[in-house]
Amino acid sequence: MDAEEARRVDTTLRRLGLSWVVAPVDPNDTAGDWGVFDIADPVTREPVKADALASVLAKVAQGPLPSAGSSARRGFVIPSKG
């Protein structure tokens, strides 16, 4: 995954209460591939992609994802005349 996909994965993991680390596979190349790891230390970390995927699927199977802090809202969008 790239950096933008990694940001979305990290946000989803946090919303689900999962504490894995999303980081570049090569810590010196943030433009390269990213992965999901057990800890942040690039020397001792282990990839947990399969475990992360299984945990996310289990959480999703339990019901809707928690919201990002917003509730349903009603209203109208009124375009400006400019």
Buried (B, 14 or more C-beta within 10 A) or exposed (E): BEEEEBEEBBEBBBBBEBEBBBBBEEEEEEEEEBBBBBBEEBEEBEEBEEBBEEBBEEBEEEEEEEEEEEEEEEEEEEEEEE
